[in-house]
Structures are given as C-alpha cells and as structure tokens.
C-alpha cells in the first residue's frame, strides 16, 4: 500500500495531483457546458431539436462510458485513457469553431452529420469522461490514502470558478467559452501526462510485475456485472432520478431562468453568477456529505438526494420570480453530492471494489444516460407545447415515484447484496495494510 494516512492531505502528493487534475477537467467542461443549451438556442434550435441533440449525445455517452469503465478497470491506476481524454478536451475549441457550429447552423443533412460528430467528440471528451475521471479519482483515493469526496470537491470548485465568469464571456462571444475549455484541457493533459508522484510510480512498477497478484477483474467478471439483479434495482432508481440533472438542469433551467429577467443578456450573466455560487457551495458540501452518510447511512443519503431533487424541481414550477427561483436553485448544491458520493459508497459497500469503475459507469452514469435518451426529446416537446410549469411538475412527479420505489428496494447498509459488508475507510485501510 502506498500512502496510508490522511493526517495531512497537503503532504499527500497523490491527493494534490488527483485534485488538480479533476479541477482542470471541470474547468474545461464547465466553461461551456453550463451554457450549452442557451448556445443551441442562440444558433436557432428549438426545444425539441435541442432535446434530440441531448438524446443523441446521451446515446453516444452511454456506449463510450461503458467502454471507458471496462478499459479503466483493466488499466487499474494506469493513465493512458485519461491522457487520451485530455487530448480530446484540449481540442474542443477548434472542433466547435470550425466544424460543429457551422454544421449545426447549416441545417439539413449537414446538421445531422454535425450532431453525430459532436455526440462522439463531446461525449468522449466530457460527458462520458466525467464519470471516468470520478471513478479514476475514487480509485486513487482508496489506493493512496485520501477521501474521494475531498478530492472531488476540487472539481466542483473548478466548475464554480468558470461558471462565475462564463455568462459574461458568453455575452461577448460564445466561442471564447469553448476556447477557454481547450486551454484548461491542455492544462489537464500536462497534469496527467507529466505529474507522477513517487508512490504512484512504485505502485505502477508493482502492477507491471508479471508475477504480481492479479488485481484487475477478468472480462467474465465484467460481463457478470450486467446479470446482477441488485444492480438493476439501483439502475431503475438512477434512471428516474439522476437522469434529470441533464434533462432539467441543463436542457431546461438555463433558458427558463434567463427568461425571468428584462433582457436575455442580463438573465444569462445572472445565471452564470448564480451557477457559480451554487457550485461553490456544492464544493463545500462534498466535504459535509460524507459526515451525513456516516450519520444516516448510504441508503438514506441516496433517498435524501431524491427528495431534494423532487422538492427543487417542483418548487421551480411553483415560484416564478428570480429571487425565489434563485433560492430554490441553491438546493442543487446539496443534491449533487447526495447522489454522487453515496452512489460510489453503495458500490464499494455491496460489490467487488475491483469493478468499481464498471459498476459506477453502468449503475450510476449509464442509467442516467438511458433516462436522458428516453426523456430528453418528449420532455423537450412537452416544454415547447405546454411551457415551464407543467413540464417541471411532470419531472417532479417522476422523481417522487422513484423516491417511493427506492424506499422499498434500495438495500440497507448492513445487508449483503453481492459483495463485502460495510466497513469504514479506516477499517478498510487497516485490512489492506494487514494484507500488505
């Protein structure tokens, strides 16, 4: 085992490297992703057309994400895949400027070619990559002695920083946002390609030893993941809850919020500021949610996240003034950690940790992508025809149904459902140290 202690995170080089890497990823993504829906509207796409783009992006993300999970579980802590993703992220600016945007604006067959190409590039570099970086960071946390949530918080912090200025930059020229994404992607590439702490070099050397004990799962074990009934129970829950992070928060809320102000420019700039403040608080909550999980348990934390989502989306349909909607938006800062952190803990709690990347991709993120494929276009059409309020209440009702379903089917923390019983992080490190 490399580093066993958390006494001083700032002296843990793997924590610093992982945190800065995920920080740069979320900077690269957040600078343009937070305004992607508004950008699509600015180049002339309707809500239904934007919904179709989100659905196609989700389909590509789902396939790429599963491939990422399988590949990374085979690679273990090796970085080849994250380096390739970093290269793609570094190219987002020129891709959108010279290919994606002109193709979407051209219409007809050219638009569909652009949509398909964009679904591959944007998914491979960002939407599917987000889950891969989270799974990669979580694995490093278990391996090198730091809490995943403490490192993931830097990702939210990075997103918050760029979100604060993204709206103002967008009003100048949306393309600047994509080019800043490229610059941040280049920084991310430097982190993962050249910053390799000594303890990581030691572990990589051990993994390269042909006589070393196999720690990566076999292909048969990965395929077996899809046959786990307990996994599918969680997939249904995630499909009807975490799905709406994109369907509501990215596809609908930005344009709705901007419409509450006298001009679209004021609304766009204010949304960027609000989004940045919300993600700053979300970053802090990444450190608080692990404490909540220890108090109420993993299962109850997931259910609490679903309740917060139900209330937040429903209240957005109740209130229509910017101040109250802004207050409701802040609920998002607790909702994201309540889904992200308990989901990882659920998989490491009840299943084989060797399969953590594949399980997280399939059970959490791919489930959400399937939901986006199912719901993006019809809810986009409903929004075009019925407006904000009926659409928000419909989404909130779906989440409420999922909350009731989850209450009865999600396993308690002390139940055996296919893996190890519950152990604290300290107990896990002690057992790993004893094995070493």
WOBELWO-V999522 format. One record per backbone hydrogen bond with DSSP energy under -1.0 kcal/mol. CO is the residue of the C=O (numbers start at 1). NH is the residue of the N-H. Records with the same first field share a line. If there is no record, write none. Layout:
# WOBELWO-V999522
CO->NH, NH
This chain:
# WOBELWO-V999522
8->11
9->12
12->16
13->17
14->18
15->19
16->20
17->21
18->22
19->23
20->24
21->25
22->26
23->27
24->28
25->29
26->30
27->31
29->32, 33
30->34
32->35
33->36
35->39
36->40
37->41
38->42
39->43
40->45
41->44
46->50
47->51
48->52
49->53
50->54
51->55
52->56
53->57
54->58
55->59
56->60
57->61
58->62
59->63
60->64
61->65
62->66
63->67
64->68
65->69
66->70
67->71
68->72
69->73
70->74
71->75
72->76
75->78
79->83
80->84
81->85
82->86
83->87
84->88
85->89
86->90
88->91
89->92
91->95
92->96
93->97
94->98
95->99, 100
96->101
99->103
100->104
101->105
102->106
107->111
108->112
109->113
110->114
111->115
112->116
113->117
114->118
115->119
116->120
117->121
118->122
120->124
121->125
122->126, 127
123->128, 129
126->130
128->132
129->133
130->134
131->135
132->136
133->137
134->138
135->139
136->140
137->141
138->142
139->143
140->144
141->146
147->151
148->152
149->153
151->154
152->156
153->157
154->158
155->159
156->160
157->161
158->162
159->163
160->164
162->166
165->169
166->170
167->171
169->173
173->176
175->179
176->180
177->181
178->182
179->183
180->184
181->185
182->186
183->187
184->188
185->189
186->190
187->191
188->192
189->193
190->194
191->195
197->201
198->202
199->203
200->204
201->205
202->206
203->207
204->208
206->209
209->212
218->222
219->223
220->224
223->226
224->227
225->228
228->232
229->233
230->234
231->235
232->236
233->237
234->238
235->239
236->240
238->241, 243
241->244
242->245
243->246, 247
244->248, 249
246->250, 251
248->252, 253
252->256
253->257
254->258
255->259
257->260
258->261
263->267
264->268
265->269
266->270
267->271
268->272
269->273
270->274
271->275
272->276
273->277
274->278
275->279
276->280
277->281
278->282
279->283
280->284
281->285
282->286
284->287
285->289
288->292
289->293
290->294
291->295
292->296
293->297
297->301
298->302
299->303
300->304
301->305
302->306
303->307
304->308
305->309
306->310
307->311
308->312
309->313
310->314
311->315
312->316
315->319
321->325
322->326
323->327
324->328
325->329
326->330
328->331
329->332
330->333
331->334, 335
332->336
334->338
336->340
337->341
339->343
340->344
341->345
342->346
343->347
344->348
345->349
346->350
347->351
352->355
353->356
355->359
356->360
357->361
358->362
359->363
360->364, 365
361->366
364->368
365->369
366->370
367->371
368->372
369->373
370->374
371->375
372->376
375->379
376->380
377->381
378->382
379->383
380->384
381->385
382->386
383->387
387->391
388->392
389->393
390->394
391->395
392->396
393->397
394->398
395->399
396->400
397->401
398->402
399->403
400->404
401->405
402->406
403->407
405->409
406->410
412->415
424->428
425->429
426->430
427->431
428->432
429->433
430->434
431->435
432->436
